[in-house]
Amino acid sequence: MIQLTIIKITEYGPWTLTLGSDREHRLQILQATLYKEIQNLFSERNCLAFPNRFDEIFVITNGLSVDDHIEIQKELAKSFQLGLSMSIGQGNTPYEANLNVDKAIRSKITLDKDHNIFGLPLQKEEDLVQIIHMDVDGSTSISANKSPYEISSLILKLYSEMSEFFLVRNSLAFFLGGDNFMIISSAIDKEGITKFLDLIRQRHGISFNCGIGTAKTGREAAKLATKSLDKIRELRDSGTERQRILELTC
């Protein structure tokens, strides 16, 4: 079972209008600062945050209780005047956890009304988190033939196709910047990942390297996935037989 928490700025639209027309730079600064603080507070507790829309952040929160969320809400309230909601969902897959978050929000099911925390009653069942870390193989050669904006356009196209491919497999993909992506997975095997890698190569002539990490918390799973990715690069640079997919489990 995976646990997701979705953090959202409440009443964001009406509030932005109070800032006047010369507001965009202030909103961008606010969103970047908020993400930084959320990532910091949750990573201290072995969780990992992913930006979704800029006013909404997904966090893998396996192992965190409602009381843990309340403590983080209190810390955020010290730094930001805006209201923030936290909605917690659990599921056998990341997509199911996401649906249970949405169900709690729409039904206004609260776990702690005073601190604006929504969610269905939490189960204490522990499970492992699987994260897939992908990056483009040979991105330097790609950038040599394209302008910066053309590269960005290509990366966003790859992200869109990745998101669609893994969503139907009950997994959630996130773009991390540069040419890096992470997928919160529902135990997708190497065969399924290979299918995606082959699809992208056929469509775009682009290869991905893929590290997989499995652990009890989001941060530890991401660490192992990145360690797997680093090992692929080491094997490539040493001239030994190349691998596209490597997996580490705690």
MINUDREN-549471 format. One record per residue (C-alpha): x, y, z; residue number from 1. Coordinates in nm, 2 decimals. Example, Ala and Ser with C-alpha at 12.3 -4.5 7.8 and 13.67 -1.06 7.14 Angstrom:
BEGIN
1.23_-0.45_0.78_1
1.37_-0.11_0.71_2
END
This chain:
BEGIN
0.00_0.00_0.00_1
0.13_0.34_-0.09_2
0.04_0.67_0.08_3
0.02_1.00_-0.11_4
-0.04_1.34_0.03_5
-0.15_1.62_-0.20_6
-0.09_1.97_-0.08_7
-0.28_2.26_-0.24_8
-0.30_2.63_-0.19_9
-0.66_2.71_-0.09_10
-0.86_3.00_-0.24_11
-0.56_3.07_-0.46_12
-0.74_3.23_-0.76_13
-0.94_3.49_-0.56_14
-0.63_3.58_-0.35_15
-0.41_3.64_-0.66_16
-0.66_3.90_-0.79_17
-0.60_4.11_-0.47_18
-0.24_4.16_-0.58_19
-0.32_4.36_-0.89_20
-0.20_4.31_-1.24_21
0.18_4.33_-1.16_22
0.17_4.01_-0.97_23
0.32_3.73_-1.18_24
0.67_3.76_-1.05_25
0.54_3.75_-0.69_26
0.34_3.44_-0.76_27
0.64_3.26_-0.92_28
0.86_3.35_-0.62_29
0.58_3.23_-0.38_30
0.54_2.89_-0.56_31
0.91_2.82_-0.57_32
0.96_2.91_-0.21_33
0.66_2.70_-0.10_34
0.79_2.39_-0.29_35
1.13_2.44_-0.14_36
0.99_2.44_0.21_37
0.76_2.15_0.16_38
1.04_1.94_0.01_39
1.26_2.03_0.31_40
1.00_1.95_0.58_41
0.89_1.62_0.42_42
1.24_1.50_0.32_43
1.35_1.54_0.68_44
1.09_1.26_0.75_45
1.21_1.04_0.46_46
0.94_1.15_0.23_47
0.97_1.29_-0.12_48
0.78_1.57_-0.29_49
0.70_1.61_-0.66_50
0.57_1.93_-0.82_51
0.24_1.88_-1.00_52
0.08_2.20_-1.10_53
0.26_2.49_-0.93_54
-0.02_2.54_-0.68_55
-0.03_2.16_-0.60_56
0.24_1.92_-0.48_57
0.24_1.54_-0.45_58
0.43_1.38_-0.17_59
0.50_1.01_-0.10_60
0.43_0.99_0.27_61
0.45_0.62_0.36_62
0.51_0.59_0.73_63
0.37_0.94_0.82_64
0.07_0.97_1.06_65
-0.19_1.25_1.07_66
0.00_1.39_1.37_67
0.31_1.42_1.15_68
0.11_1.61_0.89_69
-0.02_1.84_1.16_70
0.33_1.93_1.27_71
0.43_2.01_0.91_72
0.12_2.22_0.87_73
0.22_2.42_1.18_74
0.57_2.48_1.04_75
0.43_2.59_0.70_76
0.19_2.83_0.87_77
0.48_3.01_1.03_78
0.62_3.09_0.69_79
0.32_3.14_0.47_80
0.01_3.35_0.51_81
-0.19_3.15_0.25_82
-0.41_2.86_0.35_83
-0.29_2.52_0.26_84
-0.48_2.19_0.25_85
-0.33_1.85_0.29_86
-0.52_1.55_0.16_87
-0.40_1.20_0.23_88
-0.49_0.89_0.03_89
-0.38_0.53_0.04_90
-0.40_0.26_-0.22_91
-0.26_-0.05_-0.37_92
-0.12_0.16_-0.65_93
-0.02_0.52_-0.68_94
-0.31_0.60_-0.90_95
-0.56_0.44_-0.65_96
-0.40_0.65_-0.37_97
-0.45_0.96_-0.59_98
-0.82_0.86_-0.65_99
-0.87_0.82_-0.28_100
-0.73_1.17_-0.22_101
-0.97_1.31_-0.47_102
-1.26_1.12_-0.31_103
-1.18_1.27_0.03_104
-1.15_1.62_-0.11_105
-1.48_1.60_-0.30_106
-1.66_1.45_-0.01_107
-1.50_1.69_0.24_108
-1.39_1.40_0.46_109
-1.15_1.54_0.72_110
-0.89_1.38_0.94_111
-0.82_1.70_1.12_112
-1.05_1.99_1.06_113
-0.85_2.25_1.26_114
-0.55_2.20_1.03_115
-0.73_2.15_0.70_116
-0.62_1.79_0.66_117
-0.85_1.57_0.45_118
-0.85_1.19_0.39_119
-1.02_0.86_0.45_120
-0.92_0.68_0.78_121
-0.56_0.57_0.75_122
-0.45_0.20_0.76_123
-0.13_0.12_0.93_124
-0.04_-0.15_0.68_125
0.32_-0.10_0.56_126
0.44_-0.17_0.21_127
0.73_-0.09_-0.02_128
0.75_0.21_-0.26_129
0.89_0.16_-0.61_130
1.04_0.46_-0.79_131
1.17_0.46_-1.15_132
1.43_0.72_-1.23_133
1.48_0.79_-1.60_134
1.71_1.02_-1.80_135
1.79_1.06_-2.16_136
2.09_0.87_-2.28_137
2.32_1.10_-2.49_138
2.14_1.42_-2.41_139
2.45_1.62_-2.49_140
2.44_1.50_-2.85_141
2.08_1.59_-2.88_142
2.14_1.94_-2.75_143
2.42_1.99_-3.00_144
2.16_1.98_-3.28_145
1.87_2.17_-3.12_146
1.82_2.52_-2.97_147
1.74_2.54_-2.60_148
1.37_2.59_-2.66_149
1.35_2.30_-2.91_150
1.51_2.08_-2.65_151
1.25_2.19_-2.39_152
0.97_2.12_-2.64_153
1.11_1.77_-2.70_154
1.14_1.69_-2.33_155
0.78_1.80_-2.26_156
0.67_1.58_-2.55_157
0.86_1.28_-2.40_158
0.70_1.36_-2.06_159
0.35_1.37_-2.20_160
0.40_1.02_-2.37_161
0.56_0.89_-2.05_162
0.27_1.01_-1.84_163
0.01_0.85_-2.06_164
0.20_0.52_-2.09_165
0.24_0.48_-1.71_166
-0.09_0.62_-1.61_167
-0.28_0.33_-1.77_168
-0.05_0.11_-1.56_169
-0.16_0.28_-1.24_170
0.17_0.48_-1.20_171
0.24_0.85_-1.18_172
0.52_1.02_-1.37_173
0.68_1.35_-1.28_174
0.93_1.57_-1.47_175
1.21_1.68_-1.24_176
1.39_1.92_-1.47_177
1.67_1.88_-1.72_178
1.62_1.54_-1.88_179
1.52_1.36_-1.56_180
1.19_1.20_-1.47_181
1.07_0.99_-1.18_182
0.77_0.76_-1.18_183
0.59_0.64_-0.87_184
0.52_0.29_-0.97_185
0.28_0.01_-0.89_186
0.54_-0.27_-0.92_187
0.60_-0.24_-1.30_188
0.84_-0.51_-1.41_189
1.14_-0.47_-1.64_190
0.94_-0.60_-1.93_191
0.69_-0.32_-1.90_192
0.96_-0.06_-1.88_193
1.14_-0.21_-2.18_194
0.82_-0.17_-2.38_195
0.82_0.20_-2.31_196
1.19_0.24_-2.39_197
1.14_0.06_-2.72_198
0.84_0.28_-2.80_199
1.02_0.60_-2.74_200
1.32_0.48_-2.95_201
1.09_0.39_-3.24_202
0.90_0.72_-3.23_203
1.18_0.96_-3.16_204
1.52_0.78_-3.19_205
1.59_0.86_-2.83_206
1.71_0.62_-2.56_207
1.65_0.63_-2.19_208
1.85_0.49_-1.90_209
1.64_0.36_-1.62_210
1.72_0.30_-1.26_211
1.46_0.13_-1.03_212
1.46_0.16_-0.65_213
1.23_-0.02_-0.40_214
1.22_0.07_-0.03_215
0.99_0.14_0.26_216
0.99_0.52_0.21_217
0.98_0.75_-0.09_218
1.32_0.91_-0.02_219
1.50_0.58_0.02_220
1.33_0.44_-0.29_221
1.45_0.75_-0.49_222
1.80_0.71_-0.35_223
1.82_0.35_-0.47_224
1.67_0.44_-0.81_225
1.93_0.71_-0.86_226
2.20_0.48_-0.74_227
2.09_0.23_-1.00_228
2.10_0.51_-1.27_229
2.45_0.61_-1.16_230
2.56_0.25_-1.19_231
2.43_0.23_-1.55_232
2.64_0.54_-1.63_233
2.95_0.38_-1.47_234
2.91_0.07_-1.67_235
2.87_0.27_-1.99_236
3.18_0.48_-1.92_237
3.39_0.18_-1.83_238
3.32_0.02_-2.17_239
3.16_-0.29_-2.02_240
2.83_-0.44_-2.15_241
2.57_-0.16_-2.14_242
2.25_-0.19_-1.95_243
1.94_0.02_-2.00_244
1.76_-0.09_-1.68_245
1.90_-0.16_-1.34_246
1.72_-0.23_-1.01_247
1.82_-0.20_-0.64_248
1.60_-0.30_-0.35_249
1.66_-0.23_0.02_250
END
